[in-house]
Amino acid sequence: MDRADLALLSAALTAVCVVPYLRDVRRGTTRPHRASWLVFALLSLVAAASQTLDGAGPGAWLAAGSALGFTLVFIASIRHGVGGFATSDRVALGIAAVGTGISVATAEPLIAVASVVAAELAAVALTARKAFVDPASETLSTWLLDCLAGAVAIVAVERLSTADLLYPLHHTVANAAVVVAILAGRRRSRLRPADVPAVGSPTVRTAPPRGTNAAPVHGRPTPPGDPR
């Protein structure tokens, strides 16, 4: 498989990776973060344009595939997602707006891609935090496939330049961060102790059986005739 085929494979993976995600959104098990996916969609469009203008084939294909898939998820998140109104969401959107403005205004491709990467990291942080707190609300396979797409794009890069490698590297690391957050959240959930009364906490009193004069005691009712 030559580099051109790898670039196409990368684009296909990042576009197809949202299929299980959208399936789980429809089932109600996955709840995308609206602000994150809005930023992902917008910035992947900007990245695709800047990478194409710079002639960065694999990076451009990767960004184009991302733009398609991420836009579909954002549309689904409008009705089925969470977030988008908190202060952290507004901060992420503000950073994304600044990054997008810089990437569009600058004539330097490397600065454009770096601005996109910096802005996207803010959105990744929102989803990674959500994934850690509520790992069941994210589809692990989607992030794994998209991480693989970034790795394939890195292999497909022909010119080992910062401009060509920056976006695929960022894409891989960002998805890996969400994967780690999901797995860490699952582990945290498994290790969480059961809801039992803490040592020294008051025990719930149990009412005595109806028709008896026994006073309630901690833990269980006192049977009639018990000398206690």
N, C-alpha and C positions, 0 to 999 in steps of 0.2 A: 504494500500500500504506500503510494507516494504522498508527499506533503499536501498536495491539493486534495487528495481523497481524505486525508486526516482532517483538513480544515472543514470539509463538508460534513464529516462525521461529527466533529465538535459542534457545529451549528445544529445538526440534527438532534444530538443529545440534549443540548440546552433548550431546544424547542419542545422536544418530546417529554422532557423531565417533568413538565407541568401537568401532564395527562393524569398521573395518579394523584397529584395535588388537587386538580379540579374535580376528580372523582370523589375524593374525600371531603372536599368543600360541599359538594352536592349531598353527600351522606350526612353532613353535619358534624363530622368528627374533626375536620381541620378548619381552623378559623384564621385566615390570613390577616396580617396587620396592615390596615389600609394605607397608612402613611409610608410604611416600608415599600409596599408594592407599587405605590404611585411613584416613588423615587426610583425604584428599580426600573420601571417601564420608561420613564422620561430619560433617565441617564443612559440606559442601554441604547436608546434612539440616538442620543447625542454621541455616545461612544462609537456607534456604528458609522455615523456620518464622518466623525473626525478620523477614524481608522481608515475608512475608505478613501478619504482625501489624501491621506498619507501613504496609501498603497500597502497598508499592513493587512495582507490577505487573511490569514487565520484569525487575527484579532477582529477584523471587520466582520467575518462570517460568524464568529462567536457572538459578537455584539448584536448582529442582525437576528440571529436565532433567539437570543435573550429577549430582544425587543418584542418579538412576536409572542413568545410564551408569557413574558411578564405582563404584557398589556392585557392578555386574556385573564390572568389571575387578578389583576387590579380591578377589572370590570366585575368579576365575581365577588371581590371583597367589598364592593360598595353595599351589597345587600347582606352578605354572609360573613363579613369580616368583623374585626374588633379594632379599637383604637382610632387614632386620627385627630383627637381633640385635646389630648394632654399637652402639658408644656413641653415635654420631651419630644413629642410628635412635631410640634410647631418649630422647635429648634432644629430637628432633622430636616424638615421641609425648608427652613430658612437656609441651612447650610447647602442643601441641594440646589436651591435657587441661585445662591452665590456661585457655586461650582459650575452650574449650567451657564450662567452669564459669562463667567471667565472663559469657559471652554468655547463658547460661541464667539466671543469678542476677540480672542487671541488668534494670531496667525501661526503660532508655534504649536505643532501637533503634540509634542511632548507635554507642554503646559496644559493643553486641552484635555488630554487623557488623564494627567495627574489631577486635574480639577474634578473630573468625573469620579475618579477613584476616591478622592478625599470626601466628596459629597456622598458617595454610595456607602462608605464605611459607617456614616451616621445612621443610615437606614438599616444596615446590617445589625448594628448594635441594638436597635429596637426589637428586631425579630429574634436575635440571639437571647436577649433578656426574657422575652415572652416564652421562648422555647425552653429555657431553663426552669422558669416558674411553672409552666404548664406544657410539658413535653408532649402530651397527648394531642395538643392542638396543632401540631406540625406533622407533616408527612416526611419521614426520614428518607425514603427512597428518592424523593425529588431532590433533596439537597445532595445526596450521594451521587446521583446521576449528573447533576450540574457541576459538582466538584470534578467528576471524571471528564466532563466536557472541557473544563478549563485545563486539565492536565494534558488532554489530547491536543488542545490548541497550542500549548507550550511546545510540544514535540513537533508540531507542524510549522512552527516559526522558522523561516529561512534565514532572515537577517537577525543575528543575535545582538540587537540594539535595545536600549532602554525603552524607546518609544514602542517597539513591536512587542516586547515582553511584558511591559508593565500591566496592561489590562488582563491578559490571560493569567498572569501570576496573581493579581489581585482577585480575579474571579475564582480561582482555585482556593486561595486562602480564605476568602470570605465565606464560601460555601462550607469549607472544612470547619470554620468557626461555629457555624450554626449546627453542623453535625455533632460537634463536641458538646455544644450546649444542650442539645436534645438528649444525648447519651448521659451527660452529667445530671440532667434533670430527672431522667428515668431512675438513675442510681439513687439520687436523693429521695425520690418517692418510695423506692423499695426499702431504704434504710430508715425511713421516718418511723418512729415508735408509734405503737397503737395508742389511741385516745383512752388512757386509763388515769384514774385519780393519782395525782402526784403524792409523794410521801409527805405526810403532815397535813394534807388537804382534808377538809371536812367530808365525811361520808354521808351520802344521802340517807335520810331517815325513811324508814319504811313504815307505813301506817299499819296499825294492828288490825287483825281480822274483824269484820263487822260483827257486833254482838258480844264482844269481849271488852273487859275493862283494862286489858294490858296496855301499858304505856309503850310507845314505840322506842326501839333501841337502834343503835347503829347496825346496819347490815341486814337484819331480818326481824320479823315481829316476834315478840315474846309469847309463847303459847300459854293458854290458860292454865293456871295451877303452878306455873314455874315459880319457884321461891325467889327468883331474882326480882 
